[in-house]
Amino acid sequence: MKLIKFQELDKKRWNDNLSSMSGNLHYATWQIIEYFSEFEKVENLSFSLFEGKKCLAMIPLGVTKSEDGKNTLSFGNSYCTSPVVNKNLSNYEARKLQTNIRLFVEETGKKNCANFYKLRSHPVYFEQNKPLISSANQFYQLKWAEEFFVHNTIIIDLNYSLDSIWNDFSKYHKKNIKKISNKNLKFNVLNKKSKKTLIDEQFKKFKNAHFRSAKRMTRSNSSWSKMKDMILNGESILFYMTHKNVEISYLYCGTYKKFSWGWTQVNLDEFEKEFMPRHILEWLTIKYFKKQKYKFYEIGERYFSYKNFKPTEKEESISEFKEKFGGKVYPRVYFSSKL
């Protein structure tokens, strides 16, 4: 096997190779890795393994530098995505290859003075480039893990009818969506077909809304730039609500091969009480993805106090809000192992 570093492949070749893999492909794309690599004190160490001209595996990998020299294989606060392997390998061959991948990761970790490897697995699994929900192989990294923990994530199956999806909503959400529907709000969609000038204008407002809400920069400017580039390249979509031509709520979603996920959302505080705009923004976004024949929409994680993890009041409140949109809960698994 030959190791080829991420930087030796351009975007097209990396993503073309990815389409030959199976696994959590949506978190292993060139653009997602580039985004995570913009986090503070992170260096991108991702690589692919080849046998001749055949790509056998792709490994999203970053190292987070620490002032004390005890580095971690991770992308800052984000865990690395589990390695993805060629979809034509047998189950036995894929597991054997995972053992070889682990040796490459350990060697990379030692070269970069990393003591721990943090990675995650996701319930949305791509097989033959189609999104499925499956726990197959999701816990395989237990083989090396010193510890692991699990969060639930809420996913809506868009194969069901809109009536069925609506009926799963809580009475509270239904009531508020119906109430807000009469308040002359406009639903807007920014994607690669939108004018670049409009994307530039609205993305700047979206970024400023985050700053006003958090009262600080929540991401580096370079990572914000990557997010905007993803809209321009058809890899994400920005939804927003307006009232009398004034923006009051934004929802940024990632997309990959008919799977979509809520990435980050913000409301303008001065309109929150009157409109509670996220209720209807999320519902109209679900309807949009349904119409575009997406298979699943991930609303996001449902946090509970667990082991050494205790969600903040804000995380707990947002979790409860997301749960009221119905959907089913599936595990997202986070592993940590010594090198």
C-alpha positions in Angstrom: 0.0 0.0 0.0 1.1 3.5 -0.7 0.1 6.5 1.4 -0.9 9.6 -0.5 -1.3 12.8 1.5 -4.4 15.0 1.2 -2.4 17.8 -0.2 -1.2 15.7 -3.1 -4.7 15.3 -4.4 -6.9 18.1 -5.7 -10.5 18.5 -4.8 -11.9 16.6 -7.8 -9.6 13.6 -7.4 -10.2 13.4 -3.7 -14.0 13.5 -4.1 -14.0 11.2 -7.1 -12.1 8.6 -5.0 -14.6 9.2 -2.1 -17.4 8.0 -4.4 -15.7 4.6 -4.5 -15.9 4.3 -0.7 -18.5 3.2 1.8 -19.0 4.7 5.3 -19.7 8.2 6.7 -18.8 9.9 3.4 -20.5 13.2 4.1 -17.9 14.1 6.8 -15.0 12.9 4.6 -15.3 15.2 1.6 -12.5 17.5 0.5 -14.5 20.6 1.4 -15.5 19.4 4.9 -11.9 18.4 5.7 -10.7 21.8 4.5 -13.3 23.5 6.8 -12.2 21.5 9.9 -8.6 22.3 9.0 -9.2 26.0 9.5 -9.8 25.5 13.2 -7.3 27.1 15.5 -4.1 25.1 16.2 -5.1 22.4 13.7 -3.0 20.9 11.0 -4.5 18.6 8.3 -2.9 15.2 8.2 -5.6 13.4 6.1 -4.4 10.8 3.7 -5.5 8.0 1.3 -4.2 4.5 0.9 -3.6 3.1 -2.6 -2.8 -0.3 -4.0 -1.5 0.5 -7.5 -4.1 2.9 -9.0 -6.9 1.6 -6.7 -7.9 3.7 -3.7 -8.5 1.3 -0.8 -9.2 3.8 2.0 -9.5 7.5 2.9 -8.7 8.7 6.4 -9.8 12.2 7.6 -7.1 13.1 10.1 -6.0 16.3 11.9 -3.7 17.1 14.7 -4.5 19.7 17.3 -1.4 21.3 18.7 -1.1 21.9 22.5 1.2 24.3 24.2 2.5 21.6 26.5 3.4 19.4 23.5 0.8 16.8 24.2 -1.0 16.9 20.9 -4.2 15.1 19.9 -5.3 13.6 16.6 -8.5 15.6 16.1 -9.8 18.7 14.4 -9.9 20.9 17.5 -13.1 20.3 19.4 -14.3 18.1 16.5 -13.4 14.4 16.4 -12.0 12.9 13.2 -14.4 11.0 11.1 -13.9 7.2 11.0 -11.9 6.0 8.0 -13.9 5.0 5.0 -12.9 2.0 2.9 -13.5 0.8 -0.7 -17.0 -0.3 -1.3 -15.9 -3.4 -3.3 -14.0 -5.0 -0.4 -15.5 -7.9 1.4 -16.4 -7.5 5.1 -13.3 -9.5 6.1 -11.0 -7.5 3.8 -12.5 -4.2 5.1 -11.9 -5.2 8.8 -8.3 -6.4 8.0 -7.7 -3.1 6.2 -8.9 -1.2 9.3 -6.1 -2.8 11.3 -3.5 -1.6 8.7 -5.1 1.9 8.8 -4.7 1.9 12.6 -0.9 1.3 12.2 -0.6 4.2 9.7 -2.5 6.4 12.1 -0.4 5.4 15.1 2.8 6.1 13.1 1.4 9.5 12.1 0.5 10.2 15.7 4.0 9.5 16.9 5.6 11.7 14.3 3.3 14.6 15.5 3.8 14.0 19.2 0.1 13.0 19.6 -1.0 10.9 22.6 -4.6 10.4 21.8 -6.7 9.7 18.7 -10.3 11.0 18.8 -12.8 9.8 16.1 -16.5 9.4 15.6 -19.0 7.4 13.7 -22.4 8.5 12.4 -25.6 6.5 11.7 -25.9 7.8 8.1 -23.9 5.4 6.1 -23.3 5.6 2.3 -23.4 2.4 0.3 -23.2 2.6 -3.5 -23.4 6.4 -3.0 -26.8 6.2 -1.5 -27.5 7.3 2.1 -28.7 4.6 4.5 -29.3 4.6 8.2 -27.4 1.6 9.7 -25.5 0.6 12.8 -23.3 -1.7 10.7 -19.7 -1.4 11.8 -20.6 1.8 13.7 -18.9 0.5 16.9 -16.0 -1.3 15.2 -13.5 1.3 16.7 -14.2 -0.3 20.1 -11.4 -2.6 19.2 -8.9 0.2 20.0 -10.9 2.6 22.2 -9.9 3.4 25.7 -13.3 5.0 26.2 -16.3 6.0 24.2 -19.6 7.9 24.7 -22.8 8.2 22.7 -25.1 11.1 21.9 -28.4 10.7 20.2 -29.1 12.5 17.0 -32.5 13.2 15.5 -33.1 12.3 11.9 -36.3 12.7 9.8 -36.9 10.1 7.2 -38.0 12.1 4.1 -39.3 8.9 2.4 -42.4 9.3 4.5 -45.2 11.6 3.4 -45.3 15.2 4.5 -48.5 14.5 6.5 -46.7 11.7 8.3 -43.7 13.9 9.1 -46.1 16.7 10.3 -48.0 14.4 12.5 -44.8 13.5 14.3 -44.4 17.1 15.4 -45.3 18.1 18.9 -48.6 20.0 19.5 -46.5 23.0 20.6 -44.6 23.2 17.3 -47.7 22.7 15.2 -49.5 25.4 17.1 -46.6 27.9 16.6 -46.0 27.0 13.0 -49.7 27.6 12.2 -49.7 30.9 14.1 -46.5 32.1 12.4 -47.8 31.2 9.0 -50.2 34.1 9.1 -47.5 36.7 9.8 -46.4 37.6 6.3 -43.0 35.9 6.4 -41.0 35.0 3.3 -38.9 31.8 3.0 -35.7 32.3 1.0 -33.2 29.8 -0.4 -29.6 30.5 -1.3 -27.8 27.8 -3.3 -25.3 27.5 -6.2 -28.0 28.8 -8.6 -28.4 32.1 -6.7 -26.6 35.2 -7.8 -23.1 35.5 -6.2 -23.8 39.1 -5.2 -26.8 38.0 -3.2 -24.9 35.1 -1.6 -22.1 37.5 -0.6 -24.6 40.0 0.9 -26.7 37.5 2.8 -23.8 35.4 4.0 -22.2 38.6 5.5 -25.5 39.3 7.3 -25.7 35.6 8.5 -22.1 35.9 9.9 -22.9 39.2 11.6 -26.1 37.7 13.1 -24.0 34.9 14.7 -21.6 37.5 16.1 -24.4 39.6 17.6 -26.1 36.5 19.1 -22.9 35.0 20.6 -21.2 38.4 21.3 -18.0 36.9 20.0 -16.5 35.3 16.9 -17.7 31.7 16.9 -15.4 30.6 14.0 -12.3 31.9 12.3 -12.8 34.1 9.3 -11.2 31.5 7.1 -13.7 28.8 8.2 -16.5 31.2 7.5 -15.1 31.6 4.0 -15.1 27.9 3.5 -18.7 27.8 4.4 -19.6 30.4 1.9 -17.6 28.6 -0.8 -19.6 25.5 -0.1 -22.8 27.4 -1.0 -21.2 28.6 -4.2 -20.1 25.1 -5.1 -23.4 23.4 -4.4 -22.2 21.7 -1.2 -24.5 23.5 1.3 -27.6 25.7 1.3 -28.4 28.8 3.4 -32.1 29.2 4.2 -33.5 32.4 5.8 -36.8 34.1 6.7 -37.6 37.7 6.1 -40.3 40.0 7.3 -40.9 43.2 5.3 -37.6 42.6 3.5 -35.7 42.4 6.9 -33.8 39.1 7.7 -34.9 37.6 11.0 -33.6 34.0 11.0 -31.0 31.9 9.2 -30.4 28.1 8.9 -27.3 26.8 7.2 -27.4 23.1 6.0 -24.8 20.8 4.7 -25.7 18.5 1.8 -24.2 15.3 0.3 -25.8 12.9 -2.2 -29.4 13.4 -1.0 -28.6 13.6 2.7 -28.9 16.9 4.4 -28.1 18.1 7.9 -28.7 21.3 9.9 -25.3 22.8 10.5 -25.8 26.0 12.3 -28.8 28.4 13.0 -29.3 31.9 14.3 -32.2 34.2 15.0 -32.1 38.0 15.3 -32.9 38.6 19.0 -35.3 41.6 18.3 -37.6 39.4 16.3 -37.5 36.2 18.4 -40.4 36.9 20.8 -42.8 38.1 18.1 -42.2 35.5 15.4 -40.3 32.5 16.9 -39.0 32.1 13.3 -37.0 28.9 13.7 -40.2 26.9 14.0 -41.4 27.7 10.5 -37.9 28.0 9.0 -37.1 24.4 10.0 -40.5 23.2 8.7 -40.1 24.9 5.4 -36.6 23.6 5.1 -37.8 20.0 5.7 -40.5 20.6 3.0 -37.8 21.9 0.6 -35.6 18.8 1.0 -38.6 16.5 0.7 -39.5 18.2 -2.6 -35.9 17.9 -3.8 -36.1 14.1 -3.2 -33.6 14.0 -0.4 -33.7 10.8 1.7 -33.0 12.1 5.2 -32.7 15.3 7.1 -30.7 15.4 10.3 -32.0 18.0 12.7 -29.2 17.5 15.2 -28.0 16.0 18.4 -30.2 15.5 21.5 -28.0 16.0 24.5 -28.4 14.4 27.9 -26.0 14.4 30.9 -23.9 11.4 30.4 -20.7 10.1 32.0 -18.5 13.2 32.3 -20.5 15.2 29.8 -23.0 17.8 31.1 -24.8 19.9 28.4 -25.1 23.7 29.0 -28.6 25.1 29.6 -28.5 26.4 26.0 -27.6 23.0 24.6 -30.3 21.3 26.6 -32.9 23.9 25.5 -32.0 23.6 21.9 -32.0 19.8 22.2 -35.6 19.8 23.5 -36.6 22.2 20.7 -35.2 19.8 18.1 -36.9 16.8 19.6 -40.3 18.4 19.1 -39.9 18.1 15.4 -40.4 14.3 15.7 -37.9 12.2 13.8 -36.2 9.2 15.2 -33.1 9.1 17.4 -29.9 7.3 16.3 -26.5 7.0 18.0 -23.5 9.2 17.2 -20.5 7.5 18.8 -17.3 9.2 19.9 -14.2 7.2 20.6 -10.9 8.1 22.3 -7.8 5.9 22.3 -4.2 6.1 23.4 -1.5 6.0 20.8 
